[in-house]
Amino acid sequence: MLTCEVSLFPLETLEADEIINKSLDAMKKTGVRHEIGNQSTYLFSEDPEEIWRGVKAIYNEAEQAGTEFSLIINLSNNT
């Protein structure tokens, strides 16, 4: 089982909440099992490609916002 903790921090914008919410909505559409926390979202899967699809969805949506951001990813194969 892989576990991935992802934290998105939009920078220099007043629309951080909107960017984060749109990114999470895009990730949800991938179907990856997840839990949304206060500061991070946790993705779970046996398939690494499923994890990457979820992370990529978050990244792509944040990039479309046109502002700088920091995306922190912590991936573990030890649950």
C-alpha positions as CSV (number, residue, x, y, z in Angstrom):
1,M,0.0,0.0,0.0
2,L,1.3,3.5,-0.9
3,T,0.3,6.5,1.1
4,C,0.9,10.0,-0.3
5,E,0.5,13.2,1.7
6,V,0.0,16.3,-0.5
7,S,-0.1,19.9,0.6
8,L,-0.8,22.7,-1.9
9,F,0.1,26.3,-0.9
10,P,-0.8,28.9,-3.6
11,L,1.5,32.0,-3.2
12,E,0.8,35.7,-3.6
13,T,-2.9,35.4,-4.2
14,L,-6.1,36.2,-2.4
15,E,-7.8,33.2,-4.1
16,A,-5.9,30.4,-2.3
17,D,-9.0,28.7,-1.0
18,E,-10.6,28.6,-4.5
19,I,-7.4,27.2,-6.1
20,I,-7.1,24.5,-3.4
21,N,-10.8,23.6,-3.7
22,K,-10.6,23.3,-7.5
23,S,-7.5,21.2,-7.3
24,L,-9.1,18.9,-4.8
25,D,-12.2,18.6,-7.0
26,A,-9.9,17.6,-10.0
27,M,-8.1,15.0,-7.8
28,K,-11.5,13.6,-6.7
29,K,-12.4,13.0,-10.3
30,T,-9.5,10.6,-10.7
31,G,-11.2,8.2,-8.3
32,V,-8.1,7.7,-6.1
33,R,-9.0,6.9,-2.5
34,H,-8.3,9.9,-0.3
35,E,-8.9,11.7,3.0
36,I,-8.9,15.5,3.1
37,G,-7.3,17.0,6.3
38,N,-6.8,20.6,7.5
39,Q,-3.4,21.1,5.9
40,S,-2.9,18.0,3.8
41,T,-4.7,15.5,1.6
42,Y,-3.8,11.8,1.9
43,L,-4.0,9.5,-1.1
44,F,-4.0,5.7,-0.8
45,S,-3.5,3.0,-3.4
46,E,-1.7,-0.2,-4.2
47,D,-1.1,1.2,-7.7
48,P,1.6,3.9,-7.9
49,E,0.0,5.2,-11.2
50,E,-3.2,5.9,-9.4
51,I,-1.3,8.0,-6.8
52,W,0.5,9.9,-9.6
53,R,-2.8,10.6,-11.4
54,G,-4.2,12.2,-8.2
55,V,-1.1,14.3,-7.6
56,K,-0.9,15.3,-11.3
57,A,-4.6,16.4,-11.2
58,I,-3.8,18.7,-8.2
59,Y,-0.7,20.1,-9.9
60,N,-2.4,20.7,-13.3
61,E,-5.4,22.5,-11.7
62,A,-3.2,24.7,-9.5
63,E,-1.0,25.6,-12.5
64,Q,-4.0,26.7,-14.5
65,A,-4.7,29.3,-11.8
66,G,-1.7,31.3,-13.2
67,T,-0.1,32.0,-9.8
68,E,3.0,30.6,-8.1
69,F,2.5,27.7,-5.7
70,S,4.3,25.2,-3.6
71,L,3.2,21.6,-3.7
72,I,4.7,19.4,-1.0
73,I,4.5,15.7,-1.6
74,N,5.5,12.9,0.9
75,L,5.2,9.4,-0.5
76,S,5.6,6.3,1.6
77,N,5.3,2.6,0.9
78,N,5.1,1.9,4.6
79,T,1.6,2.3,6.1
